[in-house]
Amino acid sequence: MSETTAVKALQIKAKARPALVVEYDGAEYTLPGRVPSEIMTIQAQHKAPKNPAKDVQEAYQRELGVAVIDRFYDLVVPADFKATLDMEDLSAVFEAWSGHVGLGESKDSGK
């Protein structure tokens, strides 16, 4: 006879980050507190160069940054905000949101 062993599911508490309300040009816009998986996987999609030259590494970092900002704009910025947001201000909005959600923080940072 075989015994059936009950397997208890591992419980993982979801991160509870509130949405971020941004005031821009006299109106308020709400950005989600959730980080889309597509943003988290960008680095895996862009292979780091094996060439250790500083200019090659800097170009890679710029390319990676542009890809992250592009996905942020597509997936996080609401349509009504896109209609008014000047692209010159996109990096400031991204910095505020990424700080709010903890994007780029190490797991050892204590947060």
N, C-alpha and C positions, 0 to 999 in steps of 0.2 A: 504494500500500500504506500502510496506517496502522500506526503503531508503538504498541505498548501500553507504557504507562509504569507501572511499579510504583509504587504510592503506599504510602509507609511510614506506618504508623499512629502517631499521636501517643501517647506513653506518659505517663500521669499516675499518679503514685504516690498511692494512697489514704492519707488521713490515718489514722494508726494510734493512735487514742486508746483507752487501756484503759477498761474499764468502771469506774464509780465505786461503791465499796462504802460504804454509809451505815449507821452504827449508829444505831438509833432505838428508844428504849424497850426496850433490852436485846436487840434482835434486829438482824441485819444484812440489808440489802436491796441488791440490785445494780441500778444504773441504767446503761443503755447509754452508751457513749462516742460513739455516732453521733447526729448532730443530724438529726431528721426534716425532710424538705423542707417539710412543712406548717408548721413553725415559722418557717422562713426566708421563707416567702411571705406571712406575716400582714400585714406592712406594706403590701404591694402590694394586699391585699384591703381595707384600710381607708384610704380616701383622706384625705390630709391636708387640713384646712380651709384655705380661702383667706383666711379672716378672721385677721388677725395679732393680734387681741386676746389678751392673756395668758390669760384664763380659758378661752377657746375652745381655745387650744393645750394648756393643761393638761388639759382634759377629753379631748382627742384622745389625749394621752400616756397618761392613765389607761385609756382604752378599749383602746388598743393593748396596754398592760401586762396588762390582764385577759385579753385574747384570747391572748396568749403563754402566760400561766400556765395558762389553760384547756386549750390544746393540749398543753402540757407534761404536765399531769396525765393527760390522755387517752392520750397516745402514749408517754410515757417512764416514768411511775411504774408499777411492776409491780402486778398485782392484789393480791398478798398484802400489799404495802406500803399500798395504798389502804385495805385493811381496817382498818389500825391508825393510819394517819396522821391527825392532827388538822389540820383546815384552817387553824388558827392557825399551824401549823408549815410549811405548804406553801411560803411565800415563802423561808424559810431553806433548805429542800431545793432549791428552784429556784436560788437564788443560788449554792449550793455546786456544783450540776451545771453551771450556765451558765459559771461560772468554770473548771471542769474542762475543758469542751469548747471554751472560748474564744468562746462566743456573745457577739456584740456588740463583739468586738475588731476594730479596723481591720486591714486587710491590711498596713499599714505599721508595725504595732506591734513587729515583729521576732520574732514567734512563729511 
